Amino acid sequence: MDTLSSEVTTRELRSRLSEVLGRAMYAGERIGVTRNGKLAAVVISAEDLEALEEFEMAQDVAAYREAVANDDGGRVSLDELRRELTR
């Protein structure tokens, strides 16, 4: 992952948790946590999480607006949907 500042193993994280949190909180670093050599999690700041959530919300709103704009007004009953799905 190109956006990671660095990586630590789960074992290292246990002994360096305070440092890792400080780097995420104050330096804005994104620190990957690996387990058995594979990326398992990423420590990010609360600010980064809020920005990601705002981005996701903006995407959801845009998708909703597109769906409304493309709505042809046609509706399908639940029974019709079930029949269509079981074909």
Gaussian input, Z-matrix of N, CA and C with variables (Angstrom, degrees):
# hf/3-21g

backbone

0 1
 N
 C     1     B1
 C     2     B2     1     A1
 N     3     B3     2     A2     1     D1
 C     4     B4     3     A3     2     D2
 C     5     B5     4     A4     3     D3
 N     6     B6     5     A5     4     D4
 C     7     B7     6     A6     5     D5
 C     8     B8     7     A7     6     D6
 N     9     B9     8     A8     7     D7
 C    10    B10     9     A9     8     D8
 C    11    B11    10    A10     9     D9
 N    12    B12    11    A11    10    D10
 C    13    B13    12    A12    11    D11
 C    14    B14    13    A13    12    D12
 N    15    B15    14    A14    13    D13
 C    16    B16    15    A15    14    D14
 C    17    B17    16    A16    15    D15
 N    18    B18    17    A17    16    D16
 C    19    B19    18    A18    17    D17
 C    20    B20    19    A19    18    D18
 N    21    B21    20    A20    19    D19
 C    22    B22    21    A21    20    D20
 C    23    B23    22    A22    21    D21
 N    24    B24    23    A23    22    D22
 C    25    B25    24    A24    23    D23
 C    26    B26    25    A25    24    D24
 N    27    B27    26    A26    25    D25
 C    28    B28    27    A27    26    D26
 C    29    B29    28    A28    27    D27
 N    30    B30    29    A29    28    D28
 C    31    B31    30    A30    29    D29
 C    32    B32    31    A31    30    D30
 N    33    B33    32    A32    31    D31
 C    34    B34    33    A33    32    D32
 C    35    B35    34    A34    33    D33
 N    36    B36    35    A35    34    D34
 C    37    B37    36    A36    35    D35
 C    38    B38    37    A37    36    D36
 N    39    B39    38    A38    37    D37
 C    40    B40    39    A39    38    D38
 C    41    B41    40    A40    39    D39
 N    42    B42    41    A41    40    D40
 C    43    B43    42    A42    41    D41
 C    44    B44    43    A43    42    D42
 N    45    B45    44    A44    43    D43
 C    46    B46    45    A45    44    D44
 C    47    B47    46    A46    45    D45
 N    48    B48    47    A47    46    D46
 C    49    B49    48    A48    47    D47
 C    50    B50    49    A49    48    D48
 N    51    B51    50    A50    49    D49
 C    52    B52    51    A51    50    D50
 C    53    B53    52    A52    51    D51
 N    54    B54    53    A53    52    D52
 C    55    B55    54    A54    53    D53
 C    56    B56    55    A55    54    D54
 N    57    B57    56    A56    55    D55
 C    58    B58    57    A57    56    D56
 C    59    B59    58    A58    57    D57
 N    60    B60    59    A59    58    D58
 C    61    B61    60    A60    59    D59
 C    62    B62    61    A61    60    D60
 N    63    B63    62    A62    61    D61
 C    64    B64    63    A63    62    D62
 C    65    B65    64    A64    63    D63
 N    66    B66    65    A65    64    D64
 C    67    B67    66    A66    65    D65
 C    68    B68    67    A67    66    D66
 N    69    B69    68    A68    67    D67
 C    70    B70    69    A69    68    D68
 C    71    B71    70    A70    69    D69
 N    72    B72    71    A71    70    D70
 C    73    B73    72    A72    71    D71
 C    74    B74    73    A73    72    D72
 N    75    B75    74    A74    73    D73
 C    76    B76    75    A75    74    D74
 C    77    B77    76    A76    75    D75
 N    78    B78    77    A77    76    D76
 C    79    B79    78    A78    77    D77
 C    80    B80    79    A79    78    D78
 N    81    B81    80    A80    79    D79
 C    82    B82    81    A81    80    D80
 C    83    B83    82    A82    81    D81
 N    84    B84    83    A83    82    D82
 C    85    B85    84    A84    83    D83
 C    86    B86    85    A85    84    D84
 N    87    B87    86    A86    85    D85
 C    88    B88    87    A87    86    D86
 C    89    B89    88    A88    87    D87
 N    90    B90    89    A89    88    D88
 C    91    B91    90    A90    89    D89
 C    92    B92    91    A91    90    D90
 N    93    B93    92    A92    91    D91
 C    94    B94    93    A93    92    D92
 C    95    B95    94    A94    93    D93
 N    96    B96    95    A95    94    D94
 C    97    B97    96    A96    95    D95
 C    98    B98    97    A97    96    D96
 N    99    B99    98    A98    97    D97
 C   100   B100    99    A99    98    D98
 C   101   B101   100   A100    99    D99
 N   102   B102   101   A101   100   D100
 C   103   B103   102   A102   101   D101
 C   104   B104   103   A103   102   D102
 N   105   B105   104   A104   103   D103
 C   106   B106   105   A105   104   D104
 C   107   B107   106   A106   105   D105
 N   108   B108   107   A107   106   D106
 C   109   B109   108   A108   107   D107
 C   110   B110   109   A109   108   D108
 N   111   B111   110   A110   109   D109
 C   112   B112   111   A111   110   D110
 C   113   B113   112   A112   111   D111
 N   114   B114   113   A113   112   D112
 C   115   B115   114   A114   113   D113
 C   116   B116   115   A115   114   D114
 N   117   B117   116   A116   115   D115
 C   118   B118   117   A117   116   D116
 C   119   B119   118   A118   117   D117
 N   120   B120   119   A119   118   D118
 C   121   B121   120   A120   119   D119
 C   122   B122   121   A121   120   D120
 N   123   B123   122   A122   121   D121
 C   124   B124   123   A123   122   D122
 C   125   B125   124   A124   123   D123
 N   126   B126   125   A125   124   D124
 C   127   B127   126   A126   125   D125
 C   128   B128   127   A127   126   D126
 N   129   B129   128   A128   127   D127
 C   130   B130   129   A129   128   D128
 C   131   B131   130   A130   129   D129
 N   132   B132   131   A131   130   D130
 C   133   B133   132   A132   131   D131
 C   134   B134   133   A133   132   D132
 N   135   B135   134   A134   133   D133
 C   136   B136   135   A135   134   D134
 C   137   B137   136   A136   135   D135
 N   138   B138   137   A137   136   D136
 C   139   B139   138   A138   137   D137
 C   140   B140   139   A139   138   D138
 N   141   B141   140   A140   139   D139
 C   142   B142   141   A141   140   D140
 C   143   B143   142   A142   141   D141
 N   144   B144   143   A143   142   D142
 C   145   B145   144   A144   143   D143
 C   146   B146   145   A145   144   D144
 N   147   B147   146   A146   145   D145
 C   148   B148   147   A147   146   D146
 C   149   B149   148   A148   147   D147
 N   150   B150   149   A149   148   D148
 C   151   B151   150   A150   149   D149
 C   152   B152   151   A151   150   D150
 N   153   B153   152   A152   151   D151
 C   154   B154   153   A153   152   D152
 C   155   B155   154   A154   153   D153
 N   156   B156   155   A155   154   D154
 C   157   B157   156   A156   155   D155
 C   158   B158   157   A157   156   D156
 N   159   B159   158   A158   157   D157
 C   160   B160   159   A159   158   D158
 C   161   B161   160   A160   159   D159
 N   162   B162   161   A161   160   D160
 C   163   B163   162   A162   161   D161
 C   164   B164   163   A163   162   D162
 N   165   B165   164   A164   163   D163
 C   166   B166   165   A165   164   D164
 C   167   B167   166   A166   165   D165
 N   168   B168   167   A167   166   D166
 C   169   B169   168   A168   167   D167
 C   170   B170   169   A169   168   D168
 N   171   B171   170   A170   169   D169
 C   172   B172   171   A171   170   D170
 C   173   B173   172   A172   171   D171
 N   174   B174   173   A173   172   D172
 C   175   B175   174   A174   173   D173
 C   176   B176   175   A175   174   D174
 N   177   B177   176   A176   175   D175
 C   178   B178   177   A177   176   D176
 C   179   B179   178   A178   177   D177
 N   180   B180   179   A179   178   D178
 C   181   B181   180   A180   179   D179
 C   182   B182   181   A181   180   D180
 N   183   B183   182   A182   181   D181
 C   184   B184   183   A183   182   D182
 C   185   B185   184   A184   183   D183
 N   186   B186   185   A185   184   D184
 C   187   B187   186   A186   185   D185
 C   188   B188   187   A187   186   D186
 N   189   B189   188   A188   187   D187
 C   190   B190   189   A189   188   D188
 C   191   B191   190   A190   189   D189
 N   192   B192   191   A191   190   D190
 C   193   B193   192   A192   191   D191
 C   194   B194   193   A193   192   D192
 N   195   B195   194   A194   193   D193
 C   196   B196   195   A195   194   D194
 C   197   B197   196   A196   195   D195
 N   198   B198   197   A197   196   D196
 C   199   B199   198   A198   197   D197
 C   200   B200   199   A199   198   D198
 N   201   B201   200   A200   199   D199
 C   202   B202   201   A201   200   D200
 C   203   B203   202   A202   201   D201
 N   204   B204   203   A203   202   D202
 C   205   B205   204   A204   203   D203
 C   206   B206   205   A205   204   D204
 N   207   B207   206   A206   205   D205
 C   208   B208   207   A207   206   D206
 C   209   B209   208   A208   207   D207
 N   210   B210   209   A209   208   D208
 C   211   B211   210   A210   209   D209
 C   212   B212   211   A211   210   D210
 N   213   B213   212   A212   211   D211
 C   214   B214   213   A213   212   D212
 C   215   B215   214   A214   213   D213
 N   216   B216   215   A215   214   D214
 C   217   B217   216   A216   215   D215
 C   218   B218   217   A217   216   D216
 N   219   B219   218   A218   217   D217
 C   220   B220   219   A219   218   D218
 C   221   B221   220   A220   219   D219
 N   222   B222   221   A221   220   D220
 C   223   B223   222   A222   221   D221
 C   224   B224   223   A223   222   D222
 N   225   B225   224   A224   223   D223
 C   226   B226   225   A225   224   D224
 C   227   B227   226   A226   225   D225
 N   228   B228   227   A227   226   D226
 C   229   B229   228   A228   227   D227
 C   230   B230   229   A229   228   D228
 N   231   B231   230   A230   229   D229
 C   232   B232   231   A231   230   D230
 C   233   B233   232   A232   231   D231
 N   234   B234   233   A233   232   D232
 C   235   B235   234   A234   233   D233
 C   236   B236   235   A235   234   D234
 N   237   B237   236   A236   235   D235
 C   238   B238   237   A237   236   D236
 C   239   B239   238   A238   237   D237
 N   240   B240   239   A239   238   D238
 C   241   B241   240   A240   239   D239
 C   242   B242   241   A241   240   D240
 N   243   B243   242   A242   241   D241
 C   244   B244   243   A243   242   D242
 C   245   B245   244   A244   243   D243
 N   246   B246   245   A245   244   D244
 C   247   B247   246   A246   245   D245
 C   248   B248   247   A247   246   D246
 N   249   B249   248   A248   247   D247
 C   250   B250   249   A249   248   D248
 C   251   B251   250   A250   249   D249
 N   252   B252   251   A251   250   D250
 C   253   B253   252   A252   251   D251
 C   254   B254   253   A253   252   D252
 N   255   B255   254   A254   253   D253
 C   256   B256   255   A255   254   D254
 C   257   B257   256   A256   255   D255
 N   258   B258   257   A257   256   D256
 C   259   B259   258   A258   257   D257
 C   260   B260   259   A259   258   D258

   B1=1.4454
   B2=1.5283
   B3=1.3046
   B4=1.4612
   B5=1.5269
   B6=1.3272
   B7=1.4595
   B8=1.5269
   B9=1.3184
   B10=1.4627
   B11=1.5177
   B12=1.3331
   B13=1.4634
   B14=1.5188
   B15=1.3353
   B16=1.4600
   B17=1.5249
   B18=1.3179
   B19=1.4596
   B20=1.5174
   B21=1.3278
   B22=1.4640
   B23=1.5224
   B24=1.3008
   B25=1.4640
   B26=1.5251
   B27=1.3189
   B28=1.4636
   B29=1.5255
   B30=1.3047
   B31=1.4688
   B32=1.5326
   B33=1.3351
   B34=1.4664
   B35=1.5290
   B36=1.3237
   B37=1.4653
   B38=1.5242
   B39=1.3227
   B40=1.4640
   B41=1.5230
   B42=1.3091
   B43=1.4676
   B44=1.5249
   B45=1.3450
   B46=1.4622
   B47=1.5286
   B48=1.3315
   B49=1.4627
   B50=1.5247
   B51=1.3008
   B52=1.4674
   B53=1.5282
   B54=1.3185
   B55=1.4643
   B56=1.5283
   B57=1.3318
   B58=1.4632
   B59=1.5236
   B60=1.3333
   B61=1.4605
   B62=1.5223
   B63=1.3157
   B64=1.4697
   B65=1.5213
   B66=1.3179
   B67=1.4694
   B68=1.5181
   B69=1.3265
   B70=1.4677
   B71=1.5286
   B72=1.3242
   B73=1.4602
   B74=1.5261
   B75=1.3172
   B76=1.4579
   B77=1.5248
   B78=1.3185
   B79=1.4638
   B80=1.5311
   B81=1.3384
   B82=1.4571
   B83=1.5212
   B84=1.3243
   B85=1.4614
   B86=1.5257
   B87=1.3078
   B88=1.4666
   B89=1.5194
   B90=1.3141
   B91=1.4585
   B92=1.5294
   B93=1.3305
   B94=1.4515
   B95=1.5154
   B96=1.3170
   B97=1.4617
   B98=1.5305
   B99=1.3210
   B100=1.4583
   B101=1.5161
   B102=1.3138
   B103=1.4704
   B104=1.5137
   B105=1.3070
   B106=1.4641
   B107=1.5237
   B108=1.3218
   B109=1.4562
   B110=1.5182
   B111=1.3386
   B112=1.4619
   B113=1.5208
   B114=1.3154
   B115=1.4535
   B116=1.5260
   B117=1.3375
   B118=1.4602
   B119=1.5248
   B120=1.3331
   B121=1.4637
   B122=1.5196
   B123=1.3173
   B124=1.4566
   B125=1.5169
   B126=1.3173
   B127=1.4600
   B128=1.5209
   B129=1.3511
   B130=1.4570
   B131=1.5248
   B132=1.3098
   B133=1.4594
   B134=1.5233
   B135=1.3208
   B136=1.4608
   B137=1.5296
   B138=1.3084
   B139=1.4691
   B140=1.5352
   B141=1.3273
   B142=1.4738
   B143=1.5251
   B144=1.3300
   B145=1.4621
   B146=1.5200
   B147=1.3202
   B148=1.4685
   B149=1.5220
   B150=1.3278
   B151=1.4702
   B152=1.5236
   B153=1.3236
   B154=1.4686
   B155=1.5214
   B156=1.3288
   B157=1.4579
   B158=1.5302
   B159=1.3214
   B160=1.4656
   B161=1.5251
   B162=1.3235
   B163=1.4595
   B164=1.5235
   B165=1.3352
   B166=1.4664
   B167=1.5243
   B168=1.3292
   B169=1.4615
   B170=1.5293
   B171=1.3240
   B172=1.4634
   B173=1.5265
   B174=1.3255
   B175=1.4623
   B176=1.5260
   B177=1.3378
   B178=1.4636
   B179=1.5238
   B180=1.3277
   B181=1.4618
   B182=1.5290
   B183=1.3215
   B184=1.4674
   B185=1.5286
   B186=1.3292
   B187=1.4671
   B188=1.5245
   B189=1.3271
   B190=1.4591
   B191=1.5263
   B192=1.3231
   B193=1.4607
   B194=1.5273
   B195=1.3223
   B196=1.4624
   B197=1.5273
   B198=1.3308
   B199=1.4670
   B200=1.5250
   B201=1.3202
   B202=1.4629
   B203=1.5223
   B204=1.3198
   B205=1.4620
   B206=1.5293
   B207=1.3277
   B208=1.4686
   B209=1.5311
   B210=1.3340
   B211=1.4675
   B212=1.5265
   B213=1.3350
   B214=1.4622
   B215=1.5226
   B216=1.3243
   B217=1.4579
   B218=1.5085
   B219=1.3240
   B220=1.4608
   B221=1.5199
   B222=1.3122
   B223=1.4529
   B224=1.5184
   B225=1.3209
   B226=1.4648
   B227=1.5205
   B228=1.3129
   B229=1.4691
   B230=1.5266
   B231=1.3197
   B232=1.4605
   B233=1.5226
   B234=1.3192
   B235=1.4729
   B236=1.5268
   B237=1.3248
   B238=1.4662
   B239=1.5209
   B240=1.3300
   B241=1.4621
   B242=1.5216
   B243=1.3100
   B244=1.4768
   B245=1.5307
   B246=1.3358
   B247=1.4715
   B248=1.5240
   B249=1.3004
   B250=1.4657
   B251=1.5366
   B252=1.3080
   B253=1.4723
   B254=1.5198
   B255=1.3119
   B256=1.4681
   B257=1.5289
   B258=1.2914
   B259=1.4695
   B260=1.4915
   A1=108.03
   A2=117.01
   A3=122.24
   A4=114.69
   A5=118.00
   A6=119.71
   A7=113.68
   A8=117.38
   A9=120.24
   A10=110.77
   A11=115.10
   A12=120.24
   A13=110.58
   A14=115.39
   A15=120.85
   A16=108.64
   A17=115.08
   A18=121.44
   A19=109.31
   A20=115.10
   A21=121.99
   A22=107.30
   A23=116.30
   A24=120.19
   A25=108.28
   A26=116.10
   A27=118.99
   A28=110.61
   A29=116.79
   A30=120.35
   A31=110.69
   A32=116.21
   A33=120.02
   A34=110.77
   A35=115.67
   A36=119.72
   A37=111.01
   A38=116.86
   A39=120.24
   A40=111.52
   A41=116.67
   A42=119.51
   A43=113.06
   A44=117.75
   A45=120.47
   A46=112.72
   A47=116.67
   A48=120.49
   A49=112.62
   A50=117.37
   A51=120.48
   A52=111.00
   A53=116.72
   A54=121.24
   A55=111.24
   A56=116.40
   A57=121.12
   A58=110.21
   A59=117.36
   A60=120.35
   A61=111.39
   A62=116.62
   A63=120.45
   A64=111.72
   A65=116.91
   A66=120.19
   A67=110.95
   A68=116.97
   A69=120.12
   A70=110.43
   A71=117.05
   A72=121.22
   A73=113.00
   A74=116.73
   A75=119.99
   A76=114.25
   A77=117.09
   A78=119.58
   A79=111.59
   A80=116.45
   A81=119.83
   A82=113.62
   A83=116.77
   A84=119.91
   A85=110.78
   A86=114.69
   A87=122.28
   A88=105.89
   A89=115.13
   A90=119.92
   A91=109.66
   A92=115.08
   A93=120.97
   A94=110.67
   A95=115.46
   A96=121.74
   A97=106.61
   A98=115.90
   A99=120.58
   A100=111.11
   A101=113.51
   A102=121.02
   A103=106.48
   A104=115.69
   A105=121.63
   A106=111.23
   A107=115.82
   A108=121.34
   A109=115.47
   A110=117.61
   A111=121.00
   A112=109.95
   A113=115.86
   A114=120.87
   A115=109.08
   A116=116.37
   A117=121.09
   A118=112.22
   A119=116.85
   A120=120.96
   A121=108.49
   A122=114.51
   A123=120.28
   A124=108.04
   A125=116.82
   A126=121.74
   A127=107.19
   A128=115.22
   A129=120.95
   A130=108.39
   A131=115.78
   A132=119.89
   A133=110.04
   A134=115.79
   A135=120.78
   A136=109.60
   A137=116.43
   A138=121.20
   A139=110.88
   A140=116.78
   A141=120.56
   A142=110.93
   A143=116.99
   A144=120.52
   A145=110.42
   A146=117.27
   A147=120.76
   A148=110.77
   A149=117.07
   A150=120.78
   A151=110.61
   A152=117.28
   A153=120.62
   A154=111.24
   A155=116.66
   A156=120.20
   A157=110.96
   A158=117.50
   A159=120.87
   A160=110.53
   A161=116.96
   A162=121.55
   A163=110.70
   A164=116.49
   A165=120.62
   A166=110.90
   A167=116.77
   A168=120.44
   A169=110.17
   A170=117.11
   A171=120.73
   A172=110.64
   A173=117.48
   A174=120.76
   A175=111.09
   A176=116.58
   A177=120.38
   A178=110.86
   A179=117.22
   A180=121.46
   A181=109.88
   A182=117.21
   A183=120.75
   A184=110.66
   A185=117.69
   A186=121.08
   A187=110.67
   A188=116.91
   A189=120.73
   A190=110.36
   A191=116.01
   A192=119.82
   A193=111.37
   A194=116.62
   A195=120.09
   A196=110.55
   A197=116.27
   A198=119.98
   A199=110.54
   A200=117.37
   A201=120.94
   A202=109.79
   A203=116.70
   A204=120.70
   A205=111.69
   A206=116.98
   A207=121.47
   A208=113.27
   A209=116.86
   A210=120.83
   A211=109.76
   A212=116.00
   A213=120.12
   A214=112.17
   A215=117.08
   A216=121.06
   A217=113.96
   A218=117.72
   A219=120.96
   A220=110.99
   A221=115.95
   A222=120.60
   A223=109.80
   A224=115.99
   A225=122.62
   A226=107.00
   A227=116.27
   A228=119.43
   A229=108.97
   A230=115.18
   A231=120.40
   A232=110.60
   A233=117.22
   A234=120.22
   A235=111.29
   A236=117.28
   A237=120.87
   A238=110.80
   A239=116.13
   A240=120.38
   A241=110.68
   A242=117.07
   A243=121.07
   A244=110.97
   A245=116.08
   A246=119.33
   A247=110.58
   A248=116.28
   A249=120.91
   A250=111.38
   A251=116.80
   A252=120.96
   A253=112.81
   A254=118.44
   A255=120.16
   A256=112.35
   A257=118.55
   A258=120.64
   A259=111.24
   D1=121.97
   D2=-173.54
   D3=-72.54
   D4=-19.62
   D5=-175.31
   D6=-89.81
   D7=0.95
   D8=179.11
   D9=-80.28
   D10=136.90
   D11=175.86
   D12=-76.37
   D13=-39.05
   D14=-179.29
   D15=-164.33
   D16=178.28
   D17=178.35
   D18=-133.38
   D19=149.08
   D20=172.36
   D21=-134.67
   D22=152.70
   D23=174.33
   D24=-81.67
   D25=164.71
   D26=177.70
   D27=-60.93
   D28=-34.86
   D29=178.13
   D30=-65.12
   D31=-45.15
   D32=177.81
   D33=-63.28
   D34=-38.62
   D35=-178.82
   D36=-59.74
   D37=-40.25
   D38=179.05
   D39=-56.65
   D40=-42.50
   D41=-176.15
   D42=-87.66
   D43=-15.85
   D44=-175.60
   D45=-121.89
   D46=21.86
   D47=-173.52
   D48=-55.42
   D49=-46.88
   D50=-178.49
   D51=-59.96
   D52=-43.88
   D53=178.71
   D54=-63.46
   D55=-45.69
   D56=-179.01
   D57=-62.06
   D58=-44.76
   D59=178.20
   D60=-62.29
   D61=-42.05
   D62=178.08
   D63=-61.17
   D64=-42.35
   D65=179.31
   D66=-64.62
   D67=-38.13
   D68=178.34
   D69=-70.84
   D70=-45.33
   D71=-175.91
   D72=-69.27
   D73=-48.58
   D74=-170.14
   D75=-98.12
   D76=-30.04
   D77=-178.83
   D78=-100.74
   D79=-6.56
   D80=179.02
   D81=70.26
   D82=19.41
   D83=179.75
   D84=-73.99
   D85=151.48
   D86=173.32
   D87=-112.61
   D88=113.87
   D89=-171.44
   D90=-112.94
   D91=119.62
   D92=178.93
   D93=-77.40
   D94=141.56
   D95=176.34
   D96=-113.45
   D97=121.38
   D98=-177.92
   D99=-104.65
   D100=149.60
   D101=175.73
   D102=-136.54
   D103=123.30
   D104=-176.84
   D105=55.39
   D106=37.77
   D107=175.89
   D108=80.72
   D109=0.57
   D110=-179.04
   D111=-116.00
   D112=143.60
   D113=177.91
   D114=-63.21
   D115=123.24
   D116=-176.93
   D117=-111.11
   D118=-29.66
   D119=-177.16
   D120=-161.46
   D121=169.44
   D122=177.12
   D123=-134.74
   D124=131.25
   D125=175.45
   D126=-93.09
   D127=121.25
   D128=178.51
   D129=-130.08
   D130=166.06
   D131=178.65
   D132=-75.46
   D133=160.57
   D134=175.06
   D135=-61.84
   D136=-34.04
   D137=177.90
   D138=-62.15
   D139=-43.93
   D140=177.00
   D141=-62.83
   D142=-41.03
   D143=179.27
   D144=-62.77
   D145=-44.19
   D146=178.77
   D147=-61.04
   D148=-40.94
   D149=178.79
   D150=-64.56
   D151=-40.84
   D152=177.51
   D153=-63.96
   D154=-41.05
   D155=179.42
   D156=-66.22
   D157=-39.45
   D158=176.77
   D159=-63.30
   D160=-40.86
   D161=178.03
   D162=-62.28
   D163=-45.61
   D164=178.62
   D165=-61.37
   D166=-41.84
   D167=179.67
   D168=-63.43
   D169=-42.26
   D170=178.74
   D171=-61.81
   D172=-39.68
   D173=176.90
   D174=-64.85
   D175=-41.71
   D176=179.10
   D177=-63.03
   D178=-43.28
   D179=179.47
   D180=-63.49
   D181=-43.25
   D182=179.18
   D183=-63.16
   D184=-41.82
   D185=178.88
   D186=-65.28
   D187=-39.52
   D188=178.04
   D189=-63.25
   D190=-46.84
   D191=-179.46
   D192=-62.13
   D193=-38.39
   D194=177.56
   D195=-65.50
   D196=-42.14
   D197=179.57
   D198=-63.28
   D199=-41.51
   D200=178.88
   D201=-64.82
   D202=-43.08
   D203=-179.48
   D204=-63.78
   D205=-32.91
   D206=-177.38
   D207=-93.80
   D208=1.82
   D209=-178.40
   D210=-68.01
   D211=122.01
   D212=-179.44
   D213=-90.87
   D214=1.05
   D215=177.93
   D216=85.50
   D217=-9.97
   D218=179.67
   D219=-72.48
   D220=141.83
   D221=179.32
   D222=-128.42
   D223=155.60
   D224=179.95
   D225=-127.51
   D226=135.53
   D227=177.68
   D228=-74.94
   D229=163.61
   D230=178.37
   D231=-61.43
   D232=-40.33
   D233=178.68
   D234=-63.24
   D235=-41.25
   D236=177.99
   D237=-63.48
   D238=-41.33
   D239=178.48
   D240=-62.46
   D241=-45.05
   D242=179.28
   D243=-60.30
   D244=-43.97
   D245=178.84
   D246=-61.97
   D247=-43.26
   D248=-179.74
   D249=-62.93
   D250=-39.61
   D251=-177.84
   D252=-74.72
   D253=-22.76
   D254=-177.79
   D255=-95.38
   D256=3.98
   D257=178.63
   D258=-71.27

